[in-house]
């Protein structure tokens, strides 16, 4: 039987298996660079394996979280910068389980595009691997999906899932928070991964991503793509030395919205909004969009990326400890 010249193939439908194979071969070294003793198996299996014997734990509890990068991806895609958003996603997930007292074990990613470009996708995955190495976390598995028609040219989406472990008796959940406890904030590197829909609506009618602004000290795009930092290296040793009663990762919902998630019934917050200096990107967004102050507070971290809640008698010691770790902490309020 003669094959019709109009015969439809998977590649003609928009999916290239060969490009997928090139992508896997390109990322293999980066992924393996994150492996640690608990990882069993190798890239390419149908499932990822991790040895669940935690010899240094008496009663280990697994902590998991899943998240995305939101519309920060649209800024990255506009700038054709692919090496930072993977770091954003890993660090975001690390901070989420850190807020429960957990340290990361492994991370899995999901990468979807309308048309897979091995070079672009590899840069994203290499960002995952870089952040995983920095956080002592294995990039244990992932999924790559090519879906023509669902995503436009040059568009892609990301999601990630992390699993960590904490000793049951060391879980940080806010239950012991008391009136008078002090809120100690650690600085963010910018918007992190939240508030980008507001930022884009406010900024892009007036500014280009490539526009350099003196008040930012960089381009608008560079300020928006500043990598969401991880707080693991500062907070894990803090948990071993001080009575940290609560940790709040400041994401969508702002300082109050996120910190109230861990407040016991009958407790609230008194925030001193003048106790730290806001990064200029937030002032630019507010002025460009004429955004009400209340909406800025409800949407953005405003320069505080993580909050530790500690007894008042330990506040000075915590501040001194964090400063020795080269952090720039500040007291931003109290529990009332």
N, C-alpha and C positions, 0 to 999 in steps of 0.2 A: 504494500500500500504506500502510495506517495504521500509525504507529509505536506500539508497545506502550508503555503508561505505565510498564512495568517495565524498559524498555530500559536497559541498563547503559552508562554512559559512563566515561571515564577519571577524571573528577572524582568521580563517585559511587564509584569504586573507591578513592578517597583521594588522587589525584594531581592537582594544579592547575597546568596549564600557565600560566595567567594569573598566578598567584602567583610562578611561576618567572620570568616576564618582568618583573614588578614588582621582584623581587629583583635581577636583572641591571641594570636601569636605575638602581636605587638605589646599587649598588656601583661603577658605571662610573667616577665621578669619583675615588673613593678608590684604585681599582686604577691608573688612569692617573697618579695622583700619584707612583707608585713607579717609573715608566718612566725609563730612562736611555738614552744613545745606542745601546747594543747591542741594544735591543729593536726588533724589526721586527713590523709588524702591529698588531692591536688586539684588544680583548676580543671574544669571540664566535666566533673562528675554530676550526676543528677541531684545530689544532695551534698551539703557541706557537713563535715564531722568535726566535733570538738570534744576532747576528753573532759568529762565532767567530774573528775576527781580533784577536789580542792583541798589539798592536804593541810593548808594553813588555816582553814575555816572549820569551826566546830558545827555551825549550823548555817551553811551557805544558802542565800536567797538570790535567785536570778531576777534581774530587773531589766525590762526591755522598753524600747521606745521606737516610734516610727515617725518620720517627718519628711518634708520637702524643702525646697528653697524659695518657693513662691515666685512672684513676678520679678525678683532679682535676676532670674534667668533671662528676662527680656532685655535687661540692660547688658548682660554679658553677651547675648546673641547680637545685639546692635553693635557692640564694640568688637565682636569676633574674638573675645577673650575666653578661653576655655579651661584655664588651669586653676582658677580660684574657686569656682562654685562647688567642686567636689570637696575641697577643704571646708567650705562653709557648712556643707551638709553633715560631714563627719563631726566637726566640732560642735555643731548645734545638738546633735544626738548625744554626744559625750556629755555636754553640759546638762541635758535633761536628766540623765540617769545619775549624774554627779549630784544633782539636787536632792536625790534620795540617799546619798552616801555611797553609791556604787562606783566601782572602777570598771572600765570597759574590758570585755573579753574579745568580742568579734563584731564585725559589721558586714551587712549585706546591702548591695545596691541594686537599683532598677534604673536603667537608662533606656529611654524610648525616643525614636526620631522618625520623621517621615521618610527620610532616606539616610541610611547609615553611611557616614564618612569615617573610615577607620582612624584617620589622623585626628579629627575633632574629638571623637569619642575616646580615643586613647589619652588625649590630654586631660579630659574630665576624669577618667579612671586614675590617671597618674596623680591627680589632685586628691582623690580618695586615698590612694596609697601613701602619699606624703603625710596627710593628717593622721592616718592610722599609725604610721611609724612614730610620729611625734607623741601620740597618745598611748602607745604600747598596746595597740588594738589590731587584731588580725582582720584583714580584708578577706573573709573566708569564702565568699560566694557572691553571685550577682546574676542579673538577667538583662539581656539586651534585646530590645524589640524594635523591629522596623515596620512601621505602619503607614504606608503611603495613603494620603487622603485624610488622615486624622491630624497630621502635623504638616505645616507648610515648609517650604524650602528653607533650610538652615535652622529650623526649629527643633528643639529637643526638650525633654522633660526628665526630671530626676526625682527619685525617692530613695530613702535609706532606712534601714532598720538596724538597731544596735541591741546587743545583749551584754549585760554586765553582772557583777556579783557583789554582794555585800553580806557581811556577818549579820545575822538576824537581830542581834542585840545592838547593832550599830546603825540600824536604819534611821535615817533622818526624815521625819514626816511632820514636824511642827507641833506634835501633841504636847510637848513640854514647854512651849512658848508661854511666857508670863508677862504680865503688865510690867513695864519698865525695861524690858529687854531692848537692846540697842540694835539698830539696823546699820550694818557696815557694808557700803557699796564698793564694788570694784569697777573700774572704767571699762566701757565698751570701746570697740574700734570704729564705731559708726552705727549704721542702722542694723548691722548684723544680718538677719534674714527676715526682718519684718518691717512693714510700713512702706513697702515699695510701690504699692498701688497709689497711695497718697503722694509719695515723693515724685513719681513719674507725672502724675496729674498736675502737681504744683510746678515742677521744674522744666519739663520738656517743651511747654509752649514758649518759654523764654530762653532756655539755654540748650546748647548742644552737648553731647557727652564729651566731645573733644575740647570744649571751651575751658581754658585755664582761668581760674579765679584767684585773685590774690588772697582773699579771705580764707580760701580752702588750702592754699599752698599747693594745689594740684588741679587736674581737670575735674569737671563735674563727674565724669564717668569713673575716674580713679577713686574719688571719694565714695561713690555709691558702691563700688566693688571691693572696698576694703574688707579683708577676710574676717568673717565671724570668728572671734578668738575662742580658744579653749581655756577653761579655768582649772583644769585638772591639776596641773603642777603646783598651783597655789593652794587649792582647797584640800586636796587629799592629805598633805601633812598637817594642815590646820585641824582636820578632824581627829588626828591622833593626839593633839596637844591641848585642845580647848573644848569646852562644852558648847558645841554648835547645835543650837536647838531647832534651827530651820535654815533652809537654803532656797532661794528663789531665783530661777533663771528668767531674766526679763525678756520676754518675746512679745508676740501680739497680745495686746491688753495692757501693756505698759507696766510701770512699777507697782501701782496699786492693784491692778487687776490680777497680776501674777502672784504677788505676795499674799494677797487675801486668800488665795487657794489653799494656803497652809496654815492660816490663822485658826486657832481654836474658837469655838463658839463664845461670843461675848467679847472678843478682842478685835481691835481695829488698829489703824496706823496713823501716826502723826509724822508727815514727811516735811522736812525743811528743803523746799525746792531751790533755795539759794545756796545750799551747802556745797555745791560742786559747779564747775564750769562746763556748760554744754559745748560739745564739739560744734564747730561752725556750720556743718552740714545741716544740722537741725534748725538753726536760725535762718539759713538760706531757704529751706523748705517752707518754714512758717511764713516768712516774709513774701516769698514768691507766690504762695497760694493764698495769702491772707487767712491762714488756718487758725482757728480759735485755740487758745492755750489749752483748754480742756480736751480738745480733740488731739492735740499733740501729746498730752500726757496719757491719754487713753490708747494711743496708737503706737508710740515709739518708746524706745528705752531711754532716750534723751541723754545718753552718755553713761548710763549705769547698766552694765550687762549682767551682773550677778550680785545678790545680796545675801550676806550671812547674818543670821540673827543670834546674838549671844547675850549672856547675862551682863548687866551693866558693870559688875565688878571685874569682868574679864575684858572689857572693851579696849582698854589701853594696851593690854598685853597682846590682843589680837591685832590691833593696828601696828604695833611695833614689830610683831612677827611678820606680817604681810609686807611691811616696808623693807625688812631684811631680805625678803624674797623678790625685791625690786618691783613690788607693786605700788600703786598709788591709791590706797584706800581712803575712805572718808566716812564719818558718821553722817548718815543722811536722815535719821529720824529714830523714833522709838515706838514700842508697842503700847497701846492705851486701851 
